[in-house]
Amino acid sequence: MAKEGEHSTFHAKDYVDPPPAPLFDASELKKWSFYRALIAEFIATMLFLYITVLTVIGYKSQADTTTDSCAGVGILGIAWAFGGMIFVLVYCTAGISGGHINPAVTFGLLLARKVSLVRAISYMVAQSLGAICGVGLVKAFQSLYYNRYGGGANTIADGYSTGTGLGAEIIGTFVLVYTVFSATDPKRNARDSHVPVLAPLPIGFAVFMVHLATIPITGTGINPARSIGAAVIFNNNKAWDDHWIFWVGPMVGAGIAAFYHQFILRAGAVKALGSFRSQTHV
């Protein structure tokens, strides 16, 4: 605490925007750090799907065997499982792979030129394979309950239209990816260096809040790897009927979030226009 007559001041660190990631960077394929990041994304997504889908199956089995509405974890518990696991896994892998654990997040960062195309595609493959393996473990350990209670697959709930489901996925993913950009913005970290920011926390809370809102509509995808992992292992017609929604919706939402953060909040469009004008007057 500052003494009387003294003024405590905080000085922001000097900051320069990092250069955009190259679109094609084949040199990454020669680096061990690249493959270490792929392993981290694979394992993290596998663990994410194992814990969360197992929670969903457990909730449905408990709800089916009792009339007590308070029995089991409920929708609130499912939302906590998804949000909590994202918090834990992003915290563990952020320093290795960036802690994406979601093809939509990777796609948004690709559009913002935070990762190269080579890394983005490789991450998406690793995430999808990890998700399939994670749900495979759930089926291996809980085969009876897994098949009986839908395998944790994302489907549009009865009473909701395809448009409603698509809109829910777009908006939900926008919230998530917008939070990712805001929580990891290096300029904000430099400007507000006196305020400690734990990036995985708001990201986990974003996942938690979106699940509370959209579980009754789509079961909440907002992560194409989560959706395809459950669909591949469950392999039921209903799981595939509207599966495109759980890719298109998250990718559109991530694209909008990337544009909003980079070109509106960070004024990327204004900077680009100013640079163009200055060159034309040289």
C-alpha positions as CSV (number, residue, x, y, z in Angstrom):
1,M,0.0,0.0,0.0
2,A,1.4,3.4,-0.9
3,K,2.1,5.9,1.8
4,E,0.2,9.1,2.1
5,G,1.5,11.6,-0.5
6,E,2.9,8.9,-2.7
7,H,1.3,7.7,-5.9
8,S,1.6,4.1,-7.1
9,T,1.9,4.0,-10.8
10,F,2.0,1.1,-13.3
11,H,3.9,1.2,-16.5
12,A,2.8,-0.9,-19.4
13,K,5.5,-2.9,-21.1
14,D,6.7,-1.9,-24.6
15,Y,4.8,-3.8,-27.2
16,V,5.2,-4.5,-30.9
17,D,2.7,-6.7,-32.8
18,P,4.4,-10.0,-33.6
19,P,4.7,-10.8,-37.3
20,P,1.9,-13.0,-38.8
21,A,2.6,-16.7,-39.0
22,P,3.6,-17.8,-42.6
23,L,0.8,-19.4,-44.4
24,F,3.0,-22.3,-45.6
25,D,5.9,-23.2,-43.3
26,A,7.3,-26.6,-44.3
27,S,10.3,-26.0,-42.0
28,E,8.0,-26.8,-39.1
29,L,7.9,-30.5,-40.2
30,K,11.6,-30.8,-39.3
31,K,11.2,-29.6,-35.7
32,W,10.6,-31.8,-32.7
33,S,8.6,-29.0,-31.0
34,F,6.0,-29.4,-33.8
35,Y,5.5,-33.1,-33.2
36,R,5.6,-32.6,-29.5
37,A,2.7,-30.1,-30.0
38,L,0.8,-32.6,-32.0
39,I,1.2,-35.2,-29.3
40,A,0.0,-32.7,-26.7
41,E,-3.1,-31.8,-28.8
42,F,-3.9,-35.5,-29.4
43,I,-3.6,-36.5,-25.7
44,A,-5.4,-33.5,-24.4
45,T,-8.4,-34.0,-26.8
46,M,-8.5,-37.7,-25.9
47,L,-8.6,-36.9,-22.2
48,F,-11.2,-34.2,-22.8
49,L,-13.6,-36.6,-24.6
50,Y,-13.0,-39.4,-22.2
51,I,-14.0,-37.4,-19.1
52,T,-16.8,-35.4,-20.6
53,V,-18.6,-38.1,-22.6
54,L,-18.3,-40.4,-19.6
55,T,-19.9,-37.7,-17.5
56,V,-22.8,-37.4,-20.0
57,I,-23.3,-41.2,-20.1
58,G,-23.2,-41.4,-16.3
59,Y,-25.8,-38.6,-16.0
60,K,-28.2,-40.2,-18.4
61,S,-27.9,-43.6,-16.6
62,Q,-28.5,-42.0,-13.2
63,A,-31.5,-40.0,-14.5
64,D,-33.0,-43.2,-16.1
65,T,-32.8,-45.2,-12.8
66,T,-34.3,-42.7,-10.4
67,T,-37.2,-40.2,-10.2
68,D,-35.3,-37.9,-8.0
69,S,-34.7,-34.8,-10.2
70,C,-31.7,-33.8,-8.0
71,A,-29.9,-37.2,-8.4
72,G,-26.7,-37.2,-10.4
73,V,-24.7,-34.3,-11.7
74,G,-27.5,-32.8,-13.9
75,I,-26.9,-30.4,-16.8
76,L,-25.0,-28.1,-14.5
77,G,-22.6,-30.9,-13.7
78,I,-22.1,-31.7,-17.4
79,A,-21.4,-28.0,-18.1
80,W,-18.8,-28.0,-15.3
81,A,-17.2,-31.2,-16.7
82,F,-16.7,-29.6,-20.1
83,G,-15.6,-26.2,-18.8
84,G,-13.4,-27.6,-16.0
85,M,-11.6,-30.0,-18.3
86,I,-10.9,-27.2,-20.8
87,F,-9.5,-25.1,-18.0
88,V,-7.2,-28.0,-16.8
89,L,-6.1,-29.1,-20.3
90,V,-5.5,-25.6,-21.6
91,Y,-3.5,-24.8,-18.5
92,C,-1.4,-28.0,-19.1
93,T,-0.8,-27.6,-22.8
94,A,-0.7,-23.9,-23.4
95,G,3.1,-23.7,-23.2
96,I,3.5,-26.7,-25.6
97,S,0.9,-26.4,-28.3
98,G,-1.1,-23.3,-27.4
99,G,-3.8,-25.5,-25.9
100,H,-6.3,-25.4,-28.8
101,I,-8.0,-28.8,-28.2
102,N,-10.6,-27.7,-30.7
103,P,-10.5,-27.4,-34.6
104,A,-12.7,-24.3,-34.4
105,V,-10.2,-22.5,-32.2
106,T,-7.4,-23.6,-34.5
107,F,-9.3,-22.4,-37.5
108,G,-9.9,-19.0,-35.9
109,L,-6.2,-18.6,-35.1
110,L,-5.3,-19.6,-38.6
111,L,-7.6,-16.9,-40.0
112,A,-5.9,-14.4,-37.7
113,R,-2.5,-15.6,-38.9
114,K,-1.5,-16.9,-35.5
115,V,-0.6,-20.3,-36.8
116,S,0.5,-21.6,-40.2
117,L,-1.7,-23.7,-42.5
118,V,0.6,-26.7,-42.0
119,R,0.2,-26.5,-38.2
120,A,-3.5,-25.8,-38.4
121,I,-4.3,-28.9,-40.5
122,S,-2.0,-31.1,-38.5
123,Y,-3.6,-29.9,-35.2
124,M,-7.1,-30.6,-36.6
125,V,-6.1,-34.1,-37.6
126,A,-4.5,-34.8,-34.2
127,Q,-7.5,-33.3,-32.3
128,S,-10.0,-35.4,-34.3
129,L,-8.0,-38.6,-33.8
130,G,-7.6,-37.9,-30.1
131,A,-11.3,-37.4,-29.8
132,I,-12.1,-40.7,-31.5
133,C,-9.7,-42.5,-29.2
134,G,-11.2,-40.8,-26.1
135,V,-14.7,-41.8,-27.0
136,G,-13.4,-45.3,-27.9
137,L,-12.1,-45.6,-24.3
138,V,-15.5,-44.7,-23.0
139,K,-17.2,-47.3,-25.1
140,A,-14.6,-49.9,-24.0
141,F,-15.2,-49.3,-20.3
142,Q,-18.9,-48.6,-20.4
143,S,-20.2,-50.5,-23.5
144,L,-23.6,-51.3,-22.1
145,Y,-24.4,-47.8,-21.0
146,Y,-22.7,-46.2,-23.9
147,N,-25.0,-47.8,-26.5
148,R,-28.1,-47.4,-24.4
149,Y,-27.6,-43.7,-23.8
150,G,-26.6,-42.4,-27.2
151,G,-22.9,-42.4,-26.9
152,G,-22.6,-38.8,-26.1
153,A,-23.3,-37.9,-29.7
154,N,-24.4,-34.4,-30.7
155,T,-27.9,-34.2,-32.2
156,I,-30.5,-31.6,-32.5
157,A,-33.1,-32.0,-29.8
158,D,-36.8,-32.7,-30.6
159,G,-38.7,-29.4,-31.1
160,Y,-35.8,-27.5,-32.5
161,S,-35.2,-26.7,-36.2
162,T,-31.9,-27.2,-38.1
163,G,-31.6,-23.4,-38.3
164,T,-31.9,-23.1,-34.5
165,G,-29.3,-25.7,-34.0
166,L,-26.9,-24.1,-36.5
167,G,-27.4,-20.7,-34.9
168,A,-26.7,-22.1,-31.4
169,E,-23.5,-23.6,-32.6
170,I,-22.4,-20.4,-34.4
171,I,-23.1,-18.1,-31.4
172,G,-21.7,-20.6,-28.9
173,T,-18.4,-21.0,-30.8
174,F,-18.2,-17.2,-31.3
175,V,-18.3,-16.7,-27.5
176,L,-15.6,-19.3,-27.0
177,V,-13.2,-18.2,-29.7
178,Y,-13.7,-14.5,-28.9
179,T,-12.8,-15.4,-25.3
180,V,-9.7,-17.2,-26.6
181,F,-8.5,-14.2,-28.6
182,S,-9.2,-11.8,-25.7
183,A,-7.6,-13.9,-23.0
184,T,-4.4,-14.6,-25.1
185,D,-4.0,-11.1,-26.7
186,P,-0.3,-10.2,-26.1
187,K,-1.0,-6.5,-26.5
188,R,-3.5,-6.7,-23.6
189,N,-1.0,-8.7,-21.5
190,A,1.6,-6.0,-22.1
191,R,-0.7,-3.1,-21.5
192,D,-2.3,-4.6,-18.3
193,S,0.8,-6.3,-17.1
194,H,0.0,-5.2,-13.5
195,V,-3.2,-7.3,-13.6
196,P,-2.5,-11.1,-13.5
197,V,-4.5,-12.9,-16.1
198,L,-4.8,-16.7,-16.1
199,A,-5.9,-17.3,-19.7
200,P,-7.3,-20.9,-19.2
201,L,-9.8,-19.7,-16.6
202,P,-12.0,-17.4,-18.8
203,I,-11.7,-19.9,-21.6
204,G,-13.0,-22.7,-19.3
205,F,-15.8,-20.4,-18.0
206,A,-16.8,-19.6,-21.6
207,V,-17.2,-23.3,-22.4
208,F,-19.2,-23.7,-19.1
209,M,-21.6,-20.9,-19.9
210,V,-22.2,-21.9,-23.5
211,H,-23.0,-25.5,-22.4
212,L,-25.6,-24.2,-19.9
213,A,-27.3,-22.4,-22.7
214,T,-27.1,-24.9,-25.5
215,I,-27.1,-28.4,-24.0
216,P,-30.9,-28.5,-24.4
217,I,-30.7,-27.6,-28.1
218,T,-27.8,-29.5,-29.6
219,G,-26.0,-31.1,-26.6
220,T,-23.4,-28.4,-27.3
221,G,-20.8,-29.1,-29.9
222,I,-18.8,-25.9,-30.4
223,N,-15.9,-28.3,-31.0
224,P,-15.9,-30.4,-34.3
225,A,-13.4,-32.9,-32.8
226,R,-15.8,-33.5,-29.9
227,S,-18.7,-34.1,-32.3
228,I,-16.9,-36.3,-34.8
229,G,-15.3,-38.4,-32.1
230,A,-18.7,-39.3,-30.6
231,A,-20.3,-39.7,-34.1
232,V,-17.6,-42.1,-35.4
233,I,-17.7,-44.4,-32.3
234,F,-21.4,-44.4,-31.9
235,N,-21.9,-44.6,-35.7
236,N,-25.7,-44.2,-35.6
237,N,-27.7,-42.7,-38.4
238,K,-29.2,-40.0,-36.1
239,A,-25.6,-39.0,-35.1
240,W,-24.7,-38.4,-38.7
241,D,-28.0,-36.8,-40.0
242,D,-27.1,-33.3,-38.8
243,H,-23.4,-33.8,-38.2
244,W,-22.6,-31.1,-40.8
245,I,-24.0,-28.5,-38.4
246,F,-21.3,-29.3,-35.8
247,W,-18.6,-28.5,-38.3
248,V,-20.2,-25.6,-40.2
249,G,-21.5,-23.8,-37.1
250,P,-18.3,-23.8,-35.2
251,M,-16.2,-22.8,-38.2
252,V,-18.5,-19.9,-39.0
253,G,-18.6,-18.8,-35.4
254,A,-14.8,-19.0,-35.2
255,G,-14.4,-17.0,-38.4
256,I,-16.7,-14.3,-37.1
257,A,-14.8,-14.1,-33.8
258,A,-11.5,-13.8,-35.6
259,F,-12.7,-11.0,-37.8
260,Y,-14.4,-9.2,-34.9
261,H,-11.3,-9.3,-32.7
262,Q,-8.6,-8.6,-35.3
263,F,-10.4,-6.1,-37.5
264,I,-12.8,-4.4,-35.2
265,L,-11.4,-4.5,-31.7
266,R,-7.8,-4.5,-32.8
267,A,-8.5,-2.1,-35.7
268,G,-6.7,-4.3,-38.2
269,A,-8.7,-3.0,-41.1
270,V,-7.9,0.6,-40.2
271,K,-4.2,-0.2,-39.9
272,A,-4.2,-1.9,-43.2
273,L,-6.0,1.0,-44.9
274,G,-3.6,3.5,-43.3
275,S,-0.6,1.5,-44.6
276,F,-2.1,1.4,-48.0
277,R,-2.7,5.1,-48.1
278,S,0.8,5.9,-46.9
279,Q,2.2,3.8,-49.7
280,T,0.1,5.5,-52.4
281,H,1.4,8.9,-51.3
282,V,5.1,8.0,-51.4
